[in-house]
Amino acid sequence: MTRSARPAVPQFTPPPANALPEGPFGEAVLRGQDIFLHTAKFASQYVGNSLNCASCHMDAGRQGNASPMWAAYVLYPAYRAKNGHVNTLAERLQGCFQFSMNGKMPPADSQTIVDLESYMYWMAKGAPTGVKLVGQGFPALDKPAQEPTYVRGGQVFEQHCALCHGAQGQGQHDATGKMVFPALWGDDSFNWGAGMHSISTAAAFIHANMPLSQGETLTVQEAWDVAYFMNAHERPQDPRHAGDLQATIKAHHGGKNDLYGQKVNGVVLGANSTPAGGRLTGHNPGVAQP
């Protein structure tokens, strides 16, 4: 088996990308699409790194098994254990800016949130509400035969990932500074509060979608190993951290797939992270060394 069996749930196909609606609503959808594809450009006041929404939600949020937006839209409002209450879709999007984009939350009624919600609503047109659709999230991945290791993960990274993401996980930008391949760790990546810092989440995403356009070519073991390697490096601080590492671990971390607070290669991850917020706080993102 390559991953755990998935329950039978409805199939859904979002509208074609070239079928954007007309009028003011269509303009909002287009703005949402622009934010999704070029987040640091069109929502710069809320973004502290150079990632885009589409860095993880691939093909402009359309691709199944890459946490597509059409499958997410129909599942909110929903209770989230991460913050212990029922979240609206707006709050869920705010969290993406705070954690994955290492930035700050746009107001729930801001143009940024309204445009993103419009984009998601349009993509989910005709989908059943409150139903987990085929392709929702990342496919659950079987546990590896062996515990993931840094050494094996580094070998997988060098062979399959470094060409695009850089030898130090720093990502690649084009001549204009636009992000082409996202940073996987270091100060220009997602912070310690993002869902992708979980090894199990990262492994599931990697197995289904990486290397780019070659999803499900890595073995289950390779996906877990390289996810461990990626998350065994420093990244910006969890914005919920109030100065006490152990208190942050107790409140928000400490799971078996969570390396925050763990000692790897002589470094206690999270103990000396750069502050959350990146360039929004005046910090110049760089690359944390292993």
N, C-alpha and C positions, 0 to 999 in steps of 0.2 A: 504494500500500500504506500502511496505517496502522501496522502493526507486523510484525515478522518472523513467518514461518509457524511454527506450533507443531506438534510431533509428535503423532501419534495416540496418546492414552493413555486409560485407562479413565475413564468418567464415574462420579461418586459423589454421592449426596445424603445429608447427615447426618440424624440423627433430628430430628423436629420439636422446636422449642424448648419446647413444652408437654408433652413426653414424658419428663421427667426421671425417672430410676429412683427406687425407694423404698429405705428402709432406710439404714444408715450410709453405704453407698457413694453413694446419692443425695444425702445430706446433704453429702458431700465435693464432689460435682459442683456442687451449688448454691452452696457456698462458693467454688468455683473460678470459677463464673460471676459471682458478686458481685465477686470480685477483678478479674476481667477487665473488667467494666463500670465499676467504681468503685475503681480501683487505689489512688488516693491515700487513700481512706477505709479500705479493708479490708487494705491492706498498707503503711500509712503509714510504718512503721519502715524500709522499704526504698526509699522513693520520694522523690526530691529535686526534683520539679517537679509540675505539676498535670495532666499527661497521664494517660490511661488506656490499657490495652492495646488497647481498642477504637478508639482514635484512629487507628490505622493498620490494625488487623485488624478490619475493619468488620462491622457487624451481629453483634456479640458473637462475632466470630471465625468466622462462618458464611459470609460472602460470598466467592464465588469471585473470583479475580483481585485479592483484597485480602489476600493471604497468609493464607488460612483455616487454622484450627487443625486441622481434620480432615485436611487435606492435609499439614500439617507433621508430625503425630504419627507417621505411618507411615514417615517418612524418617530417623528417629533410632534408634540411634547413627549418626553420620556424621562423616567427616573435614571439617574447616573450615580453609580457608587462613588465615582471620583469626587463629587462635591456633595453627595448625600441628599439630593432633592430632585424634584421634577424640573427638567430643563426645557425651556422653549428652544426652538430652532435658533433664534437670535442669540441666546446665551451659549448655545453650542458653538456657533460661529465666533462669538467673542473669545471663547476659550482657545480656538485655533490660532487667533492672532496673538494671544497672550503666551501660549506655549510653543506651538510649532513654528510660528513666525517670530518668536522671541521678541514680541512687541508689546502693545497695550491694547486693551479692549476698545473697539469703537462703541459709541453709545448705541443702544439697541434700536433707537429710531433714526440712526444716522443714514445718510445716503448710501454709504458703503454696505451696511447690513441689508438695507432694503433692496439694493441692486443685486446682491448675492442671493438673497431669498427669492427674488424674481427669477433669476437665472435657474435656480434649483426647481422652483415651481414649474417653470416652462418645460424643463427637461423631464419632469415627472408627470407631465400631462397624460391622463388616462391610466395611471398606475393605481392599484388598489391601496387605500389608506390603511396604515397599521399592519401591514403584511411584510415580512422579510422576503424580498425578491431574490431570485437567483442572481448571483454576482454581488450581493450586498457585502460590504466590508472586505475583509481579506479571508480567503478560505482557511479554516482551522487546519493546522498542520500537526501530523503525528509527532509524538515525542521522539527524539533521536535515540539511536541505539547506544550511543556513548554520550556522556556529559560533554557539552561544548567546551572547546579549549581555545585559548588565545593563539597558540602556535598554529593549529590547524586552520583557524579562522584567518590568520594572516596569510597563509598560503593560498586560501581561496580568494582572498581579497587581491593579492598580487596577480593571480592568474586571470580573474574574471572582472574585477572592479576598478583597479587602479588606473587603467587606460582612460576611463571617463572621469572618475572622481578624484584622480590625483593620488600620487604615492603617499601623501600625508592626509588623505581624506578631505582636502581643502576645496574640492570641486573645481569646475572650470568656468571661466567667463570669456566672452568674446571680446573683440577689440574695443567695443563701446562700454564694456563693463557689465553687460547683461549676463545674468547667470544662464549657463547652458546645461551644466550638470551640477547638482547641488552639493554643498559641503556636507559630509556625513558626520563630522565631529569638529571640534574647535569652535571658536567664537562666532563664526558665521553660519553655524548650524542651528538646529532646534535645541531648546534648552532641556534641563533635567525634568521638567514637568510635562513634556510632550509624551503622547502615547507611544511614539516610536522608540522611546528610551527603554521600553520593555523588550527583552530579548525575544519573547514569544511573539509579540506583535510584529517586530522587525523581521523575524524569521518567516512568518506567514506572508508578509508583503514581498520579501525577497524571493521566496520560492515561487510565488505566483507570477511575479512581474520582472524579475531580474535574472541575467543581464537584460538590458533594454531590448524588447521585442523577442526575447528568448526565454520567456517564463517557463517554469517547470523543467528546465534543463539541468539545474543544480539538483543534487540529491537532497533528501531531507536533512541528512547529517551536515552537508556543506552549508545549507541555508542556516541551520542553527549555529554552526561554527562561525560563519562570517557575521551573523547578527551579534554574537557574543563579542567578536573582535571589534566591530563598529562601536558597540556600546561600552566597551572597556576603555574608552578614551574620554578625556575631559570635554565638557561643553558648557554653555552658560548655565548659571545657577537657576534652580527652581525658583520662580518668582514668589512662591509661598514661603520660602526660607526667610526666617526673621533673625538670623544670626546664630542659631543653635542647631548644629548639624544633627545631633541625636534626636532633637525634638521634631525636626523635619522628617527624619527617617520614620519615627514613630507615627507621625500623623499622616504621611503621604507615601512612604516607601517601605522597604523591608521585605518585599516578596522574593520568591526564589528566582524570578526572572528579572530582577532589578539589581543593577550593580551600583546604584547610588549609595555612597557610604562604604563601599567595599574597597579593600586594598588590592590594587592591580599594578604589578611592576613597580612596587614601592610607593605608589601614589594612592592616597585615599580619595576616591572620586567624589567630587562635590565639596570637599573640605576647603579648597582654594579656588573654586570656580570664579570666573569673571562675573560681575553682576548681571542679572537678567536685564534685558532691554536693549542690549547692543548699541547700535548707533543712535537710538532714541535717547540714550542717557549720555551720549558724548563719547562712548567707548568705540574705538576703531577696531572692528572685527579682524581677527587674525586667525592663525592656525595653531591649535594646541598640539604640542609635540607628545608622542607616546611616552 
